[in-house]
């Protein structure tokens, strides 16, 4: 959850403030209690703002706590210049919140303060209602989560391992624009570092990892050519090499070019990408590390934003095929789906029990294991940052992952590339509209309906929202 600052404002006349101080404090107590019960950490202003000096001092105190969102709370009429002074000392996102008490004109105070902020061009969000209404607390949570996600991007570093893959322009972004819009730096690292460091990996851990996969997966299907224990170990070594690079260069998220050099002459990065995106590996639970195949920069950036919003692994896939007879899409890409999506279980073994490691297909002569599974059913939010005329936009839609009987699942998967991971998605988008407007070959997803948080994040970032619906 997020860290939320709460600052309450009052009337600047001493005799009025003295008469309403207790009412403001009681209302603030209820707001803080409800936000805390919803799982947020709340930082309260050290006092109710009733003077100009207090406005600046309290705002600096709350800002110093590193809050993701600051709520300006209006339980009563408040002098508008207090809002202006507090906003001047608040560097992050603002939410103005008023009560709906007919006796105390908090709504008037919010409108007066908000109008003054509008006059100077200070962006903010406004909400109103009773803190006892769960819908209001949820709306505040949406703004706070989006603010936290955007703040987490700023100052982060993306590790770009390799360059543009196979002429894929949509996988490459302008690093100056990334810094300007998102506050993200890019560290360029050659793929040779994976090759070089993989040779230095600890053989004991490599062996233990291979045996863990052989024991716990639904199957490791060695064929003596494209998939051997040695090739699987090479992929595991590559994973350990990437973990070293992540730690050494302090990478927050990354992408690996892979094609064509690694996939033709070394090994595919499927194991690497799947387990970096997973919340576990053979050493136990771990933090997920967003890693995009084909070094897809905007794809990785979308995934990192979704990760901070949903706090789950994020799916990466090609928009591979549309089954018009069923109105479903096969979202499929070599190795990229985290194994967590096989069952979306907190138990790694339950997920791995649905995962097969097959020999790579003819596209990848270097061989290695392809990470095959079918994503578990459930509601999903699907999104993708793309650019139009140099400006960022966020494609956004709701959908559902579906599964069928075993025979149907297999028959559908074999219509594309069976050995790769699949997700059968029924999208809240018309096929003609989607194919006419969607600006990339890759798409990303997280469980549940997180559209409200994505919308709020786009507003904070100044990114155009391009939402798909069936309407």
N, C-alpha and C positions, 0 to 999 in steps of 0.2 A: 504494500500500500504506500501512500504518499505521506510526505511531511507537510502539514498545512499550518500556516500562520493565521491567527485570528486577532484582529484589532477592532475594538469597539469605539464608536465615536459618540460624543455628547454635545449638548448645548454649551456655548462658551460663556454664558452668564452664570456666575457663581451660584446665585440663589436658585436658578433653574436646575443646574447640574446637581446641587445638593438634594433636590427633591426627587430626581429621577435616577440617581446613581444606583440605588438598590435594584430598581427594575431592570436597568441595563445589565448589571452583574448577574441577575437571575436568568435573564434571557441568554446571556453569553454562556453561563454554566450549562444550560440545556443544550446549546449548540455544540459545545466542546464535548459533552458527554455522548451525544449521538454520533459525532464524528469519530470519537475514540472507539465506541462500540462497533462501528463499521470497519475498524481495523487500521485507521489512520493514526499517525503520530501528530499531535497538535501542540504548537508553540503559541502560548498566549502572550498578548501584550502585557507588560508589567503593570500597566494602569489603564484606566479608561481615558481616552483622549478628550480633554476639555480645554486645552490651551494650545497656542501655536508651538511653543517649545516642546510640549508633550507630544504633539503630532510627529515631529521629526525624531525625537528621542525614542519613542516607542517603535516607530517604523524601523529605525536603525537596529534596535535590539532584536526585533523579530527577523529582520534580514540577516543579521549576523549568525542566526541559528541555521542558515542554509535551507530555508523552506522552499518547497517546490511551487507553492501557490500561496498568495496572501489574500485572505478574506477580509475586506473592509465591512464591518458589521454595523448596521444601522437599526437599532431598536427604537430610536427616537429621532426627532429633528436634531440635526447636527450642523454646525457651522461649516459651509462648503470649503472654506480655505484650509480647514484641518485636513480634508481629503487631499487637497492639492499638495500640501506640505508633506504629508505622509507618503503620497505617491512619488514625490521627488526623492525620497529616501528609500524607496522600494525598487530594486532593480529588476525583479522578476515579474511574472504574470499576476494580474490583479483580478479579483472577483468581488463585485459589490453585491451585498446581500442585505435585503430589508425584511422586516417582519410585516405582518398584515393586520396589525392591531389597529382598529379604528380610533382608539383613544390617543395612542402615541404615534405621531406621523413619521415613522421610520422611512416609509416609502418616499415621502417628500424629501427627506434628507438624502436618500440614495439618488433620487433624480437630480437634485441640485448638485451633488458631488459628481455624479456621472456626467451631467451636462458640462460642468467645468472641465472635466478631463477631455471630453469631446472637443472642446474649444482649443485645446493645446495639442490635439492629435494623440493623446495617450490611450492606447488600446486597452480594453478591459471587457469583462463579461459581467452580466447582471442576472441575478436570480432573486426570487422573493418567495416567502411562504413561512410555514411553521416548522421548526426543526423536528417536531414529532412526526412530520410527514416523511416516510422513508424515501419517497420519490425525490424530495428535495435533497436529502443527504446523498442519494445516489447521483444526482446531477452535480453536486459539489465534488463528489468522488471522481466523476468522469473528467471534470476540469483539472483536478489535482493529478490524476493519473497521466493525462495528456501532458501536463506541464512537466511532470517528473520525467516522462519519456523524452521530451524535447531537450530538457536540461541534461539528461544523460548522454545525448548525442554530442553536445557542445564540449569541446576539449578532448574528444575521443580520437583514436587513431585506427585507421583501416589499413590492413596489410595486404597489398596487392602483389600476389605471387605470380610473376609472369606478366605478359602484356595482353594485347587484344587477341582473343581466340578466333581463328578462322574468319577474320574480317568482320566480326560481330560488333557493329557500331553501337548497338544498344547496351553493350556490356562495358562501355568506356564513358567516363564522365569527366567534366572539367574540374580539376582540383581547386582552382580559384573559386569556382562557383560553390563547390562543396563547403569550402571554408567560410564563404560569405553567407550562404543560406543556412547551412546546418552546423557550422562550427567544427567540422570534421577534417582532420589532417590525413594525408595518405603517405604511407611508407612503401616505397618500391623495393621489392626483393626478388631476386632471380630464382627461377625454379631449380637451378643447380644447387641451391642451398638445401633443398629437400633431398636431392640425390646424395650430395656430399655427407650431410649429417645422418642420413639413414644408415650409412655404412658403419657409423660409430655407435649405433644403438646397443643397449645392453641385451645380450642374447638371452639371458635368463628371463627378462621381462617379455621379450618377443615370443619365446617358447610358451611362457605362461599364458600370454594373450591368445596365441593360436589355439592352445588346448582349451581355453575358456570358450572360444567360439565353437570349436568342434564339439564340446560337451553340451553347450546350452542352446545352440541354434537348432532350428528345425532340420537343417541339413547343410553340410559343407560338401559340395558335389565336385570333388576332384576328378579331372579327366586326364591327367598326365601330360597335358599340353598347355591349354590356356589357363588352367588353374591347378597348381601344385602346392604342396606345403611351402616350398621355397618362395613362390610368387605371393602367397598369402602373407608370409612373413615379411616380404619386401613392402607390402602395403602397410603392415603394422609398423615396420620401421619408419615408413614415411609419416605415419601418424605421430610417432614419437618425435620425429624431426620437426614437424609442425608445432608440437607442444613446446619444444625448445625455442623455436622462433617466436612464438606468441609470448613466452615469458621474457626472452631476451630483449625483444623490441617493444614490449608493453603494448601488444596489439589488442584492441578491444573487439574487433571483428575482422574478417579476412575473406579473401577469395583466391582460388587457385586456377590458373589458366588451364592446365592439363593438356588440352588438345592444341596441336597434334603431337608435340614433342614427347610428353610423358606417356601418352596413350599408345604411341607407336614404338617407343624405344626403351621404356622403363617399366611402368605399370600404371594402371588407372588409379585415380585418387578417390575411388568410391568409398573404401573403408575409412579413409581419412575424413572425408566430408561428412559421412553419416555419423561417425562417433564424435567428431567435434561438435556437431549440432545436438547430440544426445546429452541427457542429464546424467549420464553414467558411462563408464567403460569397465574393463576388467579389474580396475583398482577400486571400484565402488562409485558412490555418488560424486558428482562434480558439477561445476557451473557449466551451463551450455555456452559454447562459443560459436556464434554465427559464422559459417563459412559457406560461401557461394561458389558453385562450380563455374567453370569458364570465366573466373575472375570477374563475374558480373557485378559491377560497382553499384549501380542503382538497385539491382536485386538485393545485394547484401545490405544496402542502406535501408531498403524497405523492411527486410527481415529484422534488422537491429531495432528499428522503431517498433515493429510489432512485438518483438521480444520484450522490450521495456514496458509495453502496454499490457500484454497478456501474461507475461512471466512464465511462458511455456516454450518448448522448442517450436521453431517456425519451419513450415514446409516450403520447399523449393521444388518447382517442377516446370517442365515444358508443357505448354498447351498442345498436347500431342495429337488428339483426335476427337472428333465430335461424332457420337453415335446418334444420328438423327432419328432413328427409329425409337430410341429410348429417351431422347432429349437429355443425354448425359455426356460429359466430357471425360476423356481419359487424360489425367494429369500425370505425366510419366517422364522421368529424366534419369539418366544413368547414375545410380548410386546415391543420389543427393538426399532422398528422404531420410530423416533421422529414424532409427529403428523404433523409437518411442511411438511413432504413428501407427505401428502395426496393431497395437492394442490400447495405446495411450494409458498405460498402467504405471503406477508407482513402483511396480515390481519389474525390474529389468528382465527377469527370466520369463515373465509372461509375454513380454514384447518379443524377446528373442525366440521364443517357442513358435512364433509365426513367421520367422525370417529364414530365408534360404540364401546361401551364398553359391551362386552359379558361376561357371566359367564365362568370361566376357565374350561378347559377340564379335562378329568380323570387323566392326568399325574400329576395334581396338586391338591391333595385332600384338601389342606388348603383353596383353593378358592381365590376369588378376581376377579377384572375386567381384562379381556384381551383387549388390545388396538388394535382394528381391523380397517384397512383401506387398500386401494390399492394405491400404489405410483403413482403419476402423471407421465405422459410420458415425455420423454426428453433425451437428450444425457447425458451420465454419464461416469465418470472415476472410474474404480473399481480397488482396490488395497488390498494387504495384506502382512504384514511382516511375514515371516516364517523363520525357521532355517533348514539348511541341514548340517549334520556333525558338528553341533555347531556354524556354521557361518550364519550370517543373509543374507537374500535375500529378495527382494521386488518383489512380483508378481504384474504385472501391465497390464491393458488392457482397451480398450475403449468399450463402449456398449450403448445400448438404452433401456430405460424403455418404455414399451408399455402398452396400455389399449385397450379394445375392447368393443363391445356392452355389456350391462348389463348382458344378459343371458350367454354370453361366459365368461365374467369375473367371474361370480358366479360359473359356471360349473368348470372352471379351479381351482378356489380357494378351492372348495369342494373336489378336488382330494387329497389335503393334509389336512391341519388343517384350516378350514374356519375362525375360531374365531381369528386367529393370523393375524398380518399385512403381506402384500404380496407386492412384486415387480416383475413384469414379465420382464425379462431382455433378450435382444438379444445381446449376447456377440461377440466381435471381436476375437473369439477363437473357434477352432474346439472342439467339445465335447470330442472326444477321447483324444486329446492332453491335454485339461483342466483336465479331470478326472485322467489322468496318472501323471500329474506334480504338480497339486495344492496341497499345503502342509498344509491345514487346512480345517475344516468344516465351518468356519466363513469367510465372505467376507464383504468388506466395500466400500462405494461409496460416491461421491460428484458430483454435477451437472457440466456439461461442460467438455471440454477436458483440463485437467490439467496434462497431461502426461509429458509435457516438464518440469514443475516445480518439479514433482516427480523424474524425471530422474536427474535433477540438485541436488536435495536434497540427493539422493542416492550417487551421486559422492562426495558430501561434507562429507557424513557420512562414506564413504568407504564401502557401502552396495552393494552387487551384485544385478544387475537388471535382473529380469527374466520376459521378456515381452511376452505376448501372442498376436498372430495375426492369421489371416486366411490364410496367405501366405504360 
